[in-house]
Structures are given as structure tokens and as C-alpha cells.
Amino acid sequence: MPFQFLVNELFLAENAPNERGRRALSAVMHLGMQAKISADAFPLLPIRYHLSTNGIDGVCVRLMPDGEEGWQEIKGFRHFTDDGKIFYPLMVCRRCGQPYL
């Protein structure tokens, strides 16, 4: 969702430059990133920055909307097609291990 859309919705600034609304929403988001119940708890708004890199060299997956996790097959090539099925390279975040395509 675009940041400006949220500014417009929250501060009623439709199609008008609203620097004050942008600063206010930014401040609310920063407060949410800092707000925790305790020192070791997750923040109210857990914002993550992911660093992507290739995972296991040459691992590709086939996307399937019916699949339990949205994919069905794994193949061992960088770019792979099989009978018209397209496979995408699997990447992972270096920090948390979250998979990405």
C-alpha cells in the first residue's frame, strides 16, 4: 500500500500535498517500531529489512497456487522449464532465512 495513500486516508488530504500528514504518519510508524511490552518482546510494528542472495546454488521452485505453501516442485538448475512449466530461482534472506523468489 503506497505511503501517500495512507496519508490521504488518515489525514483527509486527498490529492493534495500534505507534508504535515507525511511527517505525522512517519512519526506514528517510528513510534510503533519502538513500542514494546517488554525489552525482549517484538515491537508493535515489526519492520524488517531483508538482504537477498542466492540460496543453494541452482535451486528452482515451481509456483502452484493449489500447493500447501504456494509451490509444488523443486529442481536443481538456475533457470528451468519442463513441459512448459516455469521454475524460479529460490533466494533467501542472509539475516533471517526467509525464502524469496
C-alpha positions as CSV (number, residue, x, y, z in Angstrom):
1,M,0.0,0.0,0.0
2,P,1.5,3.3,-1.0
3,F,2.6,5.6,1.8
4,Q,0.8,8.6,0.3
5,F,-2.5,6.6,0.1
6,L,-2.3,6.0,3.9
7,V,-1.6,9.7,4.5
8,N,-4.6,10.6,2.4
9,E,-6.8,8.1,4.2
10,L,-5.7,9.0,7.7
11,F,-5.3,12.8,7.3
12,L,-8.0,13.5,4.7
13,A,-5.5,15.1,2.3
14,E,-6.8,13.5,-0.9
15,N,-4.8,14.5,-4.0
16,A,-3.2,17.4,-2.1
17,P,0.4,17.7,-1.0
18,N,0.4,17.1,2.7
19,E,3.9,17.3,4.2
20,R,2.5,17.6,7.7
21,G,0.4,14.4,7.2
22,R,3.5,12.6,5.8
23,R,5.6,13.6,8.8
24,A,2.8,12.6,11.2
25,L,2.4,9.1,9.7
26,S,6.2,8.7,9.6
27,A,6.3,9.6,13.3
28,V,3.5,7.1,14.2
29,M,5.2,4.3,12.3
30,H,8.5,5.1,14.1
31,L,6.8,5.0,17.5
32,G,5.2,1.7,16.5
33,M,8.6,0.3,15.7
34,Q,9.9,1.3,19.1
35,A,6.8,0.3,21.2
36,K,7.3,-3.0,23.1
37,I,5.6,-4.6,26.1
38,S,9.0,-5.6,27.5
39,A,12.6,-5.2,26.4
40,D,12.7,-8.7,24.9
41,A,9.3,-8.5,23.2
42,F,8.7,-7.9,19.5
43,P,7.8,-4.4,18.5
44,L,4.2,-3.4,17.8
45,L,5.2,-2.8,14.2
46,P,7.9,-5.2,13.4
47,I,9.7,-3.7,10.4
48,R,12.2,-5.9,8.7
49,Y,14.8,-5.2,6.0
50,H,15.8,-8.3,4.1
51,L,19.1,-8.9,2.3
52,S,18.6,-11.3,-0.6
53,T,21.2,-13.6,-2.1
54,N,21.1,-16.9,-3.9
55,G,20.4,-19.8,-1.6
56,I,21.7,-23.2,-2.5
57,D,23.3,-22.7,-6.0
58,G,20.8,-23.6,-8.7
59,V,17.7,-24.4,-6.7
60,C,14.5,-23.5,-8.5
61,V,10.9,-23.9,-7.5
62,R,7.6,-24.2,-9.4
63,L,4.8,-21.9,-8.2
64,M,1.4,-23.6,-7.6
65,P,-1.5,-21.7,-6.1
66,D,-3.1,-25.0,-5.0
67,G,0.1,-26.1,-3.2
68,E,0.1,-26.0,0.6
69,E,2.8,-23.4,0.7
70,G,2.3,-21.9,-2.8
71,W,4.8,-24.2,-4.6
72,Q,5.0,-27.8,-5.7
73,E,8.3,-28.9,-7.2
74,I,12.0,-28.2,-6.7
75,K,14.6,-28.6,-9.4
76,G,18.3,-28.2,-9.4
77,F,19.1,-25.7,-12.2
78,R,19.4,-21.9,-12.2
79,H,16.6,-21.4,-14.8
80,F,14.5,-24.5,-15.6
81,T,11.5,-25.2,-17.8
82,D,9.8,-28.6,-18.0
83,D,6.9,-29.2,-20.5
84,G,6.0,-25.5,-20.4
85,K,6.2,-25.3,-16.6
86,I,8.3,-22.4,-15.4
87,F,10.6,-22.7,-12.3
88,Y,12.0,-19.7,-10.5
89,P,15.3,-19.4,-8.6
90,L,14.9,-19.7,-4.8
91,M,16.7,-16.9,-2.8
92,V,16.9,-16.5,0.9
93,C,17.5,-13.5,3.3
94,R,21.0,-13.6,4.7
95,R,19.8,-12.4,8.1
96,C,16.6,-14.4,8.8
97,G,16.5,-17.2,6.2
98,Q,13.1,-16.0,4.8
99,P,12.7,-17.5,1.3
100,Y,12.1,-15.3,-1.7
101,L,11.6,-15.8,-5.5
